[in-house]
Amino acid sequence: MVNIAVIGCGYWGPNLIRNFYQIENSHLKFICDSNEARLNSIGRMYPHVAKTTNYKDVLNSKEVDAVVIATPIHTHHPLAKEALEAGKHILIEKPMTKSSMEAKELIDLAEKKGKILMVGHTFEYSPSVNKVKELLTGGTVGKLAHIEARRHNLGRLQSDYNVVWDLAPHDISILLYTTGSAVDKVRAITHKGYLINNTDSIAQIDVMLKNNVSAHLSMSWLYPKKMRDMTFIGDKKMIFYDDTDPVEKIRIYDKGVDNKFDVGEVAVSNTIYREGDVYIPHISSVEPLRLECADFVESISKNKKPMAHGNSGLQVVKVLEAIEKSASTGGHWVSIEE
């Protein structure tokens, strides 16, 4: 049994608390939040779980094996560092840290202490995303050429980071995971829209992967409709993944363009537009966060590397830094540092 403490009962914390309370081999020992009213509100649903407004109570407890951090981004590094030094395993919500330097420090410290360091890249555990990965790896789409991603909604506006640091980690982690390729370079244009707190709320991002696949990420906090979809375009077929669809999350289109050339005195191009069948595979309905939490507990119990490990978090933070740098230059290409 792994004794778990969750620090942060805000937007995402209650979902983590619910899962760690329910999954096998996990014992929710503590919940912690500096806001006492919020802590008590969540605590009423878990009357047998200890509550505290002081995170040091969690770190000082000899009964706590692992700490889950679901707090604002600027607190991730100091909290995780202190928890690792106290001998705790760590799961940090995305993005891992505010800088790659901070992320590297946590990775090195976790290795030194012999502790699990995991990042909340929930979509890597999504049955839909894993189906996409399976289809890409199996050659269903043929040679992958381009990926289009849209992540739009009205809000949720944040005070300590912008739309890129809020939404882009999802799509970046999906790109890295499904393609198995690192990012080579990025360019980005961001815009504040009409927000009065001087925070970027709209972003258009171009990505070149090292395997020569291109991607375009579009994200916004200022959009009337919730959109969470990605299109994977290959030379054989195309995959449309819509995370908002409750039933048909993936559609495989036998659709594309075939070019044939007749070589003679004059080369003639015959362009054929292929319109084939649409296939909708069955996708498991298990909650991705449940699988993520279970992987964290199993990684601790078996001393194995989790799927969304610390280096996975570092790679995403590196891309976020490059996006931010590109946006500050007006959209010039920025390479990802090794």
QUIFENUR-V932859 format. One record per backbone hydrogen bond with DSSP energy under -1.0 kcal/mol. CO is the residue of the C=O (numbers start at 1). NH is the residue of the N-H. Records with the same first field share a line. If there is no record, write none. Layout:
# QUIFENUR-V932859
CO: NH ; NH
This chain:
# QUIFENUR-V932859
2: 27
3: 65 ; 66
4: 29 ; 30
5: 68
6: 32
7: 70
12: 16
13: 17
14: 18
15: 19
16: 20
17: 21
18: 22
19: 23
23: 26
25: 2
27: 4
29: 50
30: 6
31: 52
32: 8
35: 39
36: 40
37: 41
38: 42
39: 43
40: 44
42: 45
43: 46
46: 49
50: 31
52: 33
54: 57
55: 59
56: 60
65: 89
66: 5
67: 91
68: 7
69: 93
72: 75
73: 76
75: 79
76: 80
77: 81
78: 82
79: 83
80: 84
81: 85
82: 86
83: 88
84: 87
89: 67
90: 118
91: 69
92: 120
99: 103
100: 104
101: 105
102: 106
103: 107
104: 108
105: 109
106: 110
107: 111
108: 112
109: 113
110: 115
116: 90
117: 310
118: 92
119: 121
120: 122
121: 124
122: 125
126: 130
127: 131
128: 132
129: 133
130: 134
131: 135
132: 136
133: 137
134: 138
135: 140
136: 139
141: 236 ; 237
143: 235
145: 214
146: 233
147: 216
148: 231
149: 218
150: 229
151: 220
152: 227
153: 155
162: 166
163: 167
164: 168
167: 170
168: 172
169: 173
170: 174
171: 175
172: 176
173: 177
174: 178
175: 179
176: 180
182: 210
184: 336
185: 208
186: 334
187: 206
189: 204
191: 201 ; 202
192: 195
200: 163
201: 221
202: 191
203: 219
204: 189
205: 217
206: 187
207: 215
208: 184 ; 185
209: 212
213: 209
214: 147
215: 207
216: 149
217: 205
218: 151
219: 203
220: 153
221: 155
227: 152
228: 243
229: 150
230: 241
231: 148
232: 239
233: 145 ; 146
237: 234
238: 253
239: 232
240: 251
241: 230
242: 245
247: 249
249: 242
251: 240
252: 279
253: 238 ; 255
254: 276
256: 274
258: 272
260: 270
262: 268
268: 262
270: 260
272: 258
274: 256
277: 254
279: 252
287: 291
288: 292
289: 293
290: 294
291: 295
292: 296
293: 297
294: 298
295: 299
296: 300
297: 301
298: 302
299: 304
307: 309
308: 119
309: 313
310: 314
311: 315
312: 316
313: 317
314: 318
315: 319
316: 320
317: 321
318: 322
319: 323
320: 324
321: 325
322: 326
323: 327
324: 328
326: 329 ; 331
327: 330
334: 186
